[in-house]
Amino acid sequence: MKKKFVALTALVAALPVFLAACGSSSSSTKTTTVKIGVIGSDADVWKPVAKRLKKQNINLKLVEFTDYNKPNQALLDGDIDLNAFQTIQFLDNWNKAHKSNIANVGNTYIGPVRLYSQKVKKLSALKKDAKVAIANDQTNEARALELLQQAGLIKLNPDKTFPTTRDITSNKLNLNITPVDASQTARSLTSVDAAVVNNDIALNAKLKPSSAIYVEKITKASKPFVNVVAATNKNKNNKVYKKVVKAYQNEATKKVIKKVYNGSTEAAWDLSFK
């Protein structure tokens, strides 16, 4: 009888430990950290996404960059898991130039580039020999030149997929077009007559979209300018990364994009190009 009592006492004593162990097992779900590289105001778009992902036990850590040339290398080096800063065209060019195979894993938005000026208030006021700054990377330089062509300021060699300033065939105002680092285009407005500035850079510099003297037209030909989330090719089907993209591509994010970018940018994952 004494042995039974001792055994029963031991069982009762062990019961709380057993229940505690069961409780910790069911509540301790593993959290996965995903580092995503972003530039400028995109961080403000991703912050609400990060909050939603916490409910799925995903800790989305935003890693902010200021230079367009760094997020892809950081991805290849394994310093980040995803990035969301570049257009499809920029990504394609990067892969060709660096012999890499970074993959598009989801569209984010499209924002037309704009021509800004602190010297004139309308396009027609640009004078001869005016100084115009544009981005110097292959994709954004070509896009800026095409905007200037849309605006009727220059003509480009139609045979060039990615025109540079050397491919200008007509320049009626003899514009002095100077390529600079994309991050410097907005800052250059104090020393040039006009500058073609990407949306994220413009917003960071507090430039109002409505103050632009010319806005890029969005057409079927604009599809390469859709921004994307990118991953290394080996991780393009990663289930966690797919959850990150899904958490981004919803109506809530559309509203945030509109608010953050002052209505100048559109969600592109379900956009119908005309």
Summary of the structure (lengths in Angstrom):
residues: 274
radius of gyration: 25.5
end to end distance: 88.0
largest distance: 109.0
contacts: 837
relative contact order: 0.18
helix: 44%
strand: 23%
